Amino acid sequence: MSGCDLALCDVALPDGRRTDIGFKTGKVVHIGAMEQADEIVRCHGMMLIPAATDMHVHMRGGTQAEKEDWHSGTMSAIAGGVTLVVDQPNTVPALTTPSHFTRRVKEAITDACCGFAINAGVVPGSDLSSLWTAGAMAFGELFAGPSSYGETLPAHDLSIALQKIRHMEGLATIHAEVVGPSNPITLVAHDFNRTPTGEADAVRKVCQINFSGCNLHFCHMSTGLAIDAIMEHRKQLTGLEHGLSNSSMAYRTSFEVTPHHLLLSNQDFLPGDTLAKVNPPLRDKNIQQGLWNMWDRIDVIASDHAPHTAIEKTVDFSDAPSGIPGVETMVPLLLAEVLRRKLSVSSLIEKVSRRPCEILGIPPAGFQPGERADFVLYPRETTRVDPGELHSRAGWSPFAGLPAIFPEMVIMEGRIVFQNGEFFNPGPRWYPGRGYDIVG
């Protein structure tokens, strides 16, 4: 086929077949043997997978730019095989008004290097309708447990917010924890103060107060108990739907898990290591392994990329902010697990590429004609995570030394934007939510 902007030749598909793929105007247009294209890339011996969508990042910026900004954070995303990120609204100032939200979009359009969407924040009295028409992808993460730069939304206000979001047919993303009264000074104490049981209880509570049937997405589930609570609620929803002649009350409940909860435990670090402080906390090895055992049930892998400077982390444990950088290491770490045959490449693609887009209503990257031409070429050998080689302004990583497979080439909208460590004119694309009023 002629007339393609770019062709990838001798591509190994996840099912083992080898073929060529042609791109034009940002879409996949041809699968099969190709002879002509403006540019041809030979892919023999490489792994090609659709680029990831990370539906949970904190790109900081503004008064927090020393931690990260749109430019550094999205460069880090691209260098990790992520071409679309969803920014959370607990910025400074928080994205709880249309003016703050619009300012955030303009900042991203100016500085971002990859595709992006932005969620809106919710506080009592927020004009959610105006935030929805301004282009919010979703609402939240709504805090059913406090975290850095995030305050708990009381149950009554949360229920009202869910009713409003349901009326707009939007999505609410939930940070579910129960936080104890202590001021922990070690990683294990931090775990005890935000227990697995409390996480599961918070999930159940949010589901119970969701009287209106709002679509829910639970962020960074860290325990099998919490996932079991979600699965039990799904069974209840299925029974409700089957028992109603009008199934308008039926709704979706999805969830994400982070690489740090899968790959790290609090036993991997010294007791007071603040670089491993995160909410929800790292758990012990038994709970970590239990989470791995649920791989097939997990909907989405998201990084919860939440960078802080090394100086901010180099304080007493109780004063250190929670959060770790992770957008650049998310896929590379899990691809190393693919090479070890701990998981399949098709299941990884489902969790980092297809399922996030399905939940958000974003066109997916993929191998079928008409799908978004965002792809990543990876070598078939591992290296080790070196924080000094990463692109986040944080400059550190709790994954230092772990095996990973980093991209050799990243293609975004049918164009090469990253190759052998160099960036080639990547640019932003805003993905507004379904309520966006383009006229307004």
N, C-alpha and C positions, 0 to 999 in steps of 0.2 A: 504493500500500500504506500502511496506517495502522499505528500502534503502534510506530514506530521512535523510538529516542531521538534520533538525529541523522541527517540526510540531506545528502549532498553532491550538488548538482545541476549538470548540464551539465559533467560530468567528461570529460576527454579521456583515454581509455585508451592504453596504450603502442602498441597496434596502430592507433590513429587514430580508433577509434569513439568517439562521444560518448554518454553515458548518465547516469543517476542511480544512486547507491549508498546503501543504507540500513543503519544499524547498530543493533543492540540487544544489551544485556548483553555488550558487548565483542566481538561477532562481526559479520561481514558477513552480513546476512539477506536482502538484496534487491538485484538488479541490474535496472534498467529504470526506466521513468517513475514518478515519485512525486508525490503531491499533499499528503501529510500526514506530519508528523514533529514531535516536540517542538521540534526546532531544525533550521533549514535553512541551509546555507552555499552560496552561489552561487560556482561555480568557473570561470566563463568567463575565458579568457585565461591560466589558471594551469596549471602542471604538477603533476599528482598522481601520486605514486609511493608504494609501500609503504615504511614506515619501515625503517631499516637496523638490522641486528644487527652490532655490532662485537665480534668474538670474540677480541679481543686488546687489553685495556686494563690499566693499572696505576693503580688509584684511590688508592693511597697510604693516607692516614689514619694513625691511631695516632700514633706518634712522628714520622711524616713528614707530618703534617697541614698544615704550612706549605707544602708542595709542592702538595698536593691532598687533598681528603677526599671521601667519598661524596656529600655534598651538592653541592659545587662541581663535581666531576667529572661527575656525572649531569645537573646543570643544563647543563653544557657539551655533553653528549651530546644532550640534547633540543633545544637551540638549533641543533644541527647536523643534525637529522633522524634521530637514533639513539634508539630507545626500548628497546633491550635491549643490555646490555654484559656481557662475560665477563671477570671480574677474574682476574689472574694471581697465583700464590701466593708470589712472592718478596717478600713484605711483611716488615715488622719487627714481631714475629717472623714467620718463615716459616710457611706453613700446612702443616706436616708432622705435626701431631698433631690428633686429633679435637677436643680442647679449643680449640686455636687456631683451627681451622676454624669451629667453632660460634660462637666469639666474633666472628669476622669476619662471619658471616651475621647475627648479632644487630645488629652495628654498621650493616650495610647496610640491614636492615629499618627501623632507626630513622631513618637519615639520607638514604637514596637517594631520587631523584626519578623513576626509571624502572625498567623491568624489569632484573633482573640474575641472573647465574649466577656461580659461583666455582669455580675449579679448585683442586686440591690439589697440594701440593708433594711431592717424592720425595727422600729421602735414604736412604743405606744403613740398613736395618733398619726403615724406616717401616711402620706398620700400615696398609697400603693398603686392606685390606678394611674397616676401621673408618671410614676417610676416605670410602670409596665409599658406605657405608650412611649416613654423616652428610650426604650430599647433594652430593658433589663432581661437577661437571659433566664434568670430564676431569682428567687428570693432566699437570701441567706448565704452563708450558713447562719441559721438562727440558733442561738445558744441556749440549750436546755442544760447548761453547765458552763461556768465562766472559764475564759482562757485569756491569753495575752490579747489586749485590745478588743475584747469581746465581753459584753455583760449579759447575764442571764435575762431572758424574756420571761416574765411571770406566766404561769400556766393560763390564767384567764386571758391575758393579752395575746399569748401564743395561739390560743384557740380562735380568738377573733381574727387574728392575722391569717390563719389557715382558711377560715371561712371566706375572707376576702380574696385570697389567692385562688381558692377553688372556684369562686365566681368568675374569675378571669381565665380559668383553665390554665393556670400557671403551675409552677413546680416550687415546692419549699424544700430547701436543703437544711438538714438538722445536725447540729453538734450535740450529741446525747451523752451526758455524764451526770453523775451525782458526786458532788465534791464534799469531802469531809472538812472538819473544823481545824485540823492541824496545819502547821507551817513546816512542811517536810524539809529535811536537810540532807537526804540521800535519795537515790533513785528508787530503792525499795520502799522507803517511806512514802515517796510520791505515788507509787503504785498502790499502797495501802490506803492512801487518802482519796484515790479515784478508782475504786475497786471494779473488777469484772462484773460483780453482781449489780453494782450501781449503774454501770453502763447498760446492762440488760433491763434494769428497772426503768431507766430513763427512756429507752426505746418503747417499752410497754406504755408508759405514761403518755408519751407523745401520741401514740396510736389511739389511746383511749380518749384523748381530748380532741381528736380529729373528727369531730361529729359531722363535719360537712363533706368529708371524703376528698380532701385535697391530696393531689399526688405528692408523695414524700420520697426524699432521697436522703439516707442516713450517711453522714460523712465518717471517714476513718474508723470503721469498726475494728476494734483491737482484740476481741475475744470471741470464742465459739459461743459463749452464753448469749451475747448480744445477737449474733447471727441466728441462733436458735429462736430467739424471741421474734425476730423478723420473719422467719420461716413459719412459725406458729401463727403469726398474724396473717400471713398470706393464705394459709389454710382457712382461717376464719373468713377472710374476704371471699374466697372461692365458694364457701358454703353460703355466704350471704347472697352472692350474685346468683347462685343456682336457685335460691329460695325466693327470688323477687321476679315478678313479671316485668318490672321496670328496673333495669340494672344501672340506673344513673348514679347510684351510690358507690358502685365499684370504682376502684382507683388503683394506681400503681404504687408499689413500695419497692424501691431499689436501694442499694447500698454500695459503698466502696471500702476497700482495704488498702493500706499503704505498704510500700516496700519495707519501710522501717519496722513495722509491726510483724511483717513476715520474716525478715532477715536478721533482726537484732533482738536481743533480750537484755534486761537490766543486769544480767549476770556477765555480760560481755564487757562491762566497763567498771572502773573503780567506783566505789559507792557514791562519791560526791561529784562525779563527772558531769558538768553542766552541759557539755556538748550533746549529751544524750537525753536531756530534759525536754519533754514534749508532751502535749495533751492530745488524746489520752496517753498515759504513760507507756513506756516499754514494759512488757510483762516478763514473767520468768520463762524459762525454757520450755516447761511443760505446756503453758498456755500458748506460747509461740508455736510450738509444734502442732497443737490442736488447731490453730488457725490455718497452718499449712494443710492439714488434713481436710479442710473445707474448701480447698482450691476450686473444685468443680462447682461449688455453690456460689462463689463470689461473682457479683455482677460486674464490678469495675475495679480496676487498679488506678489509684490517683496518688499523686506525690504528697499533697498538703505542703507544697514548697513554701516554707515560712522562714526566710533568712533573717538572722540577726548577726551583728558584727561580732568578731572574736572578742573584742573589748567588752561588749555587753554581756557576753557569756562568761567572761573571766572575773566573776564576782562570787560571793557566797551563794551556795545552792538556792537558798530560799529567796534570794533577790534576783536570780537569773531568769530572764524571760524564757518561756517555753516555745519551742519551734526549731525546725532544722531545714536546711536547704535540701532539695531532692529532685527537682524537675529534670536535671541533666543526667542523673544516675538511675532514674526509674526504670526505663526500658533496658539499658545496658546491664544492670544487675540481674534482671529477670531473664534476659537472653543467655546469660551465663548459666542459669539454671536449666534453660532449654538444652544447651550444649551438654549438660550433665544428665539429661533425660529425666529431670525431676518434673518437668511439665512439657506440654506440647506447644509448638509454635502457633498452631491454630487456636489453642485456648488463650494464649497470650494476646494474639491479634483481636480476639473477641472482647477481651477485657480492657485493652488499652486503646482500641481504635473503633470497632463497630458499636459496642454497647454504649459507650459514652455519647456518641453521636445520636444513637437511637433514643436515649433518654432525653437528650436536649433538643431533639428535632433538627439537628444539623446534618446536611448531606455528608455521607461517610466517604472516607478515602477507601479505595478498593480496586479490585482487579476487573470489575465488570465495566463494559462500555457505558459512558455517561457518569461514572463515579469520579469523585475528586482525585486529581492526579498528584497526591501527596504520598511519596514513597521514600524509603530509607534503605540504603545498601550497607550491610554489615559484613565484616570479615568472619571467618569461621574459627577464630581463635580468641582466647581471652587475654586481657591485660589486667592490671590492678588499678583501682581507683586512687588517683593522685590528686588531692585537693588543690594543689598548685596548678594543675592543668585545667581545672574547671573554670567556667566563665561567670559564675555568680560572684557578686561583690562580697559575699560572706567570706570566701577564702578558706573555708574549712568544711569538713564533711565527717559525719559519724561513720560513714562507709569506707573510710580510708583503708586501703589495703585489700578490700574485698575484690573477688574476681568480677569482671564486667567486660562487655563487648560494646565498644563505642562505634558510632557510624563512621564510615569512610565517605559517604555521600548522602546528602539530603536533597530531595526534590520537592518543591512546593508549587502547586498550581502549574505543574508541567515544566518547571524551570529548575535548574541546578542552583541551589542557594548556599550550599556548604559542601566542600570537598577537601579532604586531606588537611583539615584544620583551618581552612580559609573560608571566609564568607563572601558571597557574590551577590551584592545588592538585594538582600532579602527585604521584604516590605510588609506592612501590616494589611490585614483585612479584617474589618469589624463584622462579626456575626451577631446582629441584634436578635432579641427574643421575638416570639410570635406576636406579641402585642404592639410591636413597634409601629408608630404612626409616622410614616415617611413624609406625609404632608406637613404634619406639625413640626 
